[in-house]
């Protein structure tokens, strides 16, 4: 069970990082990732 909690913690920490990286990559391509970016 401890391993599962640690895995969830890692996922929770890395998802926002991946989302931010994807968003910056989209912006670099000139694509608005969110309405505010338009």
N, C-alpha and C positions, 0 to 999 in steps of 0.2 A: 504493500500500500504506500509506503514512503516513496518508493520509486515513482509511482503514479503521480503523487503530489509534486515531486520534483520535476517530472516531465511537464505537468500542467504549468508549473511556474516558468519553465524555460519557454514554453510555447507562448505564454502570456507576455513574456518579456520580448520575444523575438518578433511576434506578429506586428506590433506597432512599428518596429524598425523596418521590417519588410515593406509595410504599407508606405512608410515615408520614402523608402528607396524607390519603390515603384512610382510613387507620385512625382518624385523629382525626375525620374527617368522620363515619365510622360511629359512633364513640363519642358524637359530638354528637347523633346521631339516637337514641341510647340502645340501639345494637346492639353486642353484644360482638364485637369483631373476632377475638379469639383466646380460647381456653379460660381463660387466666389472667385475662382481663378480666371474665369472668363472675362 
